Amino acid sequence: MAVKCKELIYTSVNALTFRISGCTENLIPIKEKGIITALKSSDPKGIYFNKGLTLEINKRQYKVGIIEEKITEKNIYYDVSIDKRTKSSTFIMPMLTGNRNLFFWSRLFVNCFINTDEDENCISLLYRWSSDPLYIKFEKALSKFRNFKRKYDPDTNYVMFVFDIPKKYLKEYELFLSGGYSKFSKSYKLKILEFHNLDLYSEAGQILFKHKNRRKALENKLGCELPENSELLSIINKKNETYNPETYKFKKLI
């Protein structure tokens, strides 16, 4: 459901991101070192918000963490996110059974981490809390997973579920830490694609199977020829894959 406000349309994309579309030609992105840090309206009485502020979009709060400009042939829109989706969400979360639909990916799932302030080398799933009866059943189902470790509330807005790494995927987990995505077993690569409902030609598929098209695109971007044994995605930054409560904490509403 989209809400029209002063010719701008605000739409919830998922639990992590909302989108600003519509009359975006009246928006001016403020940049620092090429990165958008704020958006303001060309009208002095229009909107202005920057990183750190909390907004309410369609009765759901979002903290402005990342602002991305998207340009298409027809228009320009902006995706505003609390944080980036982690690499763990793509490559580690499928170690749990099921698929995106089972895990409320588009509605309530926020992000996946491999560390929290008290847990290391785990699978931690952050969710927005909900009173939806289906979500309540989902919570109970997660607690029955064989590798379930604990559940806790970082604050009143979120719930965190922590799982141990399944023993059968310990090798894949170590490869993930070292950036060896293409070295995952074929069965686990296919499990990742199935979990996310992706095919071999998707970005994840091209990374896992080292597709020539992605290699060529990276070489064009970097302006150099990659060694034949190069992985086609950078190694993880553990800080980005570790839960930081301050990143997700909602602040002043405007």
N, C-alpha and C positions, 0 to 999 in steps of 0.2 A: 504493500500500500504506500503510495507516494503522497506527500503533503506539499501543496503549492504555497509558497511564501514569497511575496514581492518578486514574482516572475522567476524565482529559483525553485527547483524541485529537489527536495531532500528525501532520499530513499535508503532504507536499511538494506544493506547487501547481505550481511551476516552479523554474527555476534561481535566481530572485530572491526567491521568497516561500514561506513555509510557513504553515499554518493551524492554529489551536488551536480545537478544537470539543469537543463532549461536555458534561461537567459544568462549564460555564464560569460558572455562577452563583456558584461559589466563588472566582472571580477578582475582584480589585479593581484597576481601572486607576488609576494615579497620573498626575495631569495637571498641566501647567504652562501657563497661559494657554490652556486648552482643548485642548491637545495632549497625547496620551498619551505619557509618557516611560518608563513602567515598568509591569509587571504583577506583582502578588503574590497569593498564596493567602490566603484567610481563615484557613487553618490556619498557625500560626506555623512549623510544620515543613515547610510546602509550598513551592512554587516561588516564586522571586523573580528576575526579571531585568529589566535596564534597557538603555538604548541603549549600544551599544559592545561588549556582551558577545557572544561567539561560542558558539553551541549546535550540537550535532550531532543532526540529525533524519533518521531513516532512512538512516544512514551518509553523510549529506551535511552539510557545515558551512554555517551561516548566521550572518551578523553582524546583530545587532539594530540596525536603523537607523530604521525606521518601524513603528509599531504602530497598526493601524486597527481600530476596533470596528465590526462589522457586525451590524445588528439586523434579524431577520426576524420574521414572525408566529409562528414556532414556536420560535426559539432565538436566542442570541447567540453569535457566534464572533469570533475575532480573526485578522486577517491580519498577519503579521510579515514585513517585507521588508528587504533590505539597502539598497535605495534605490527611488525611484519609477521607473517606466518612463518614459523620456524621450519628448518630443514627436517627436524624431528617429526613434525606433523606429516611430512611426505614420506619419509623413509623409515621411521621407527614406529609410529602409531600402528601401521598394518601388522606388527607383531602380535597385536591383540586380535581376537577373532572378529569377524563381521566385516562391515563396510561403512562408508560415510553415512548412509541413511540411518543405520543402526545407532551411530554415535551423534546424531543430531548436528551434523557438520554445519549445515547452513543456518540453523536456528539458535543453538545455545552453546555449541563448542567454541571456545576462544582460542586455545593454543595448546601445543604439546611441548614438553620439556624433558631433558634427561637429568636435570638436577633441580632441587629446591633448596631452601635454606637448611633443611634437615635431612634431605635424601640425596644420595649420589648414585649415579649409574642406574637409573630407573626410567620408567615411563610415567610421566605425570601429566594428567589431562586437566586443564582448567576450563570450568564451565560457568556460565552465568546461572545464578540460582533461579529456579522457576517453581511456581506452584502447580504447573500443569500436571495432571494425574499421570500422563504418559511419562513425563520426566521423573516423577517420583518412583514409578515402576522401574525406570531405567537405572536410577540410582541403586535400587535394591539388587538389580541384575548385575551391575558392575561389582558390587561387594561380594558376589558369589564366584567371581572369576578365580581360577586356581592360583594365579600369581598376584591377586589383590593384596596390597600391603596396608594401606590406611586411607581414610578420607578426613579432610579437615576444611574449615572455612577460613580462607585468608582474610575476609571481611564479610559484611552482610550482603555484598553483591555477587560473591563468587563461591564456588565449591571446587576443591582440588581432589582428584582421585590419583593415588600413587600405586604403581604396580612394579613388581620385580621384573627384570628382563627374563623372558621365557628361556629356559636352558637350551632349547633347540635352536635359538637364534643368537646365542652368545658370540658366535663367530661373525655373524652379520653385524652385530652391535659394534664389535671391535673394528671391523672394516669401515663402518660408518664414522667412527671417531677419527680414523686415519684418512678419510676421504676416498676409500676404495669402493665406490658405488658400483662400478662395473664388475667387481669381483664377488658380489653377492651371488649366491647360488641361483640357478635359473628358476627354480621353483619359488624362491622368495621374490625375485624380480617380478614374476608373473603375479604373485600375491599382492605386491604393491600396486600394480596396475589394476588388478581386479578390485582392490579396496577402494581406489579412487575413481573407478569406472573410466580408466584411460586406455588408450591403445599404444602400440609400439611407436607411433609417430608423434605422440604427445611429447611435451618437454621432458617429463620424467622418463618416458620410454626411450627417448634419444640419449638421455644421460646414462641410463642403466645399460643400454645396449651399444653405446658409443657410436651413434649414427653419424654418417658422413656429413649430413646437412648441418647438424649442430657444430661439428668440428669446423666446418667451413665458415659458419657464422661467427664462431669465436675467433678464428684466425683473422677474419676481416675486421672484427671489433678491436682485437689486440694489435693488429698490424704485424703479425709474425706467424711463422709456421710452427704448429705444435708438434712435439715429439710424438711418435706413434703410440707410445704407452701412456700418454697423458689422459687423466680423467677429464670429463667434460663438465665438471662442476667443482667449484672451489671447496677446499676442506672447511669443515665447520669452525666457527668461532664459538668456543664453549660458553663464553659470556652471553652470547645471543641465544643459546640453547638452554640457559639456566633461568628459572623463574625469578623475576625481580618484582616484588610487591609494589614498589613505587611506580613502576611503569604502568600498572593496571589500576592503580588507586584513583578513584574519581575525586575531583576537586570541586571548585566553585562552579555552580550551575549558572549559565547565562541564557 
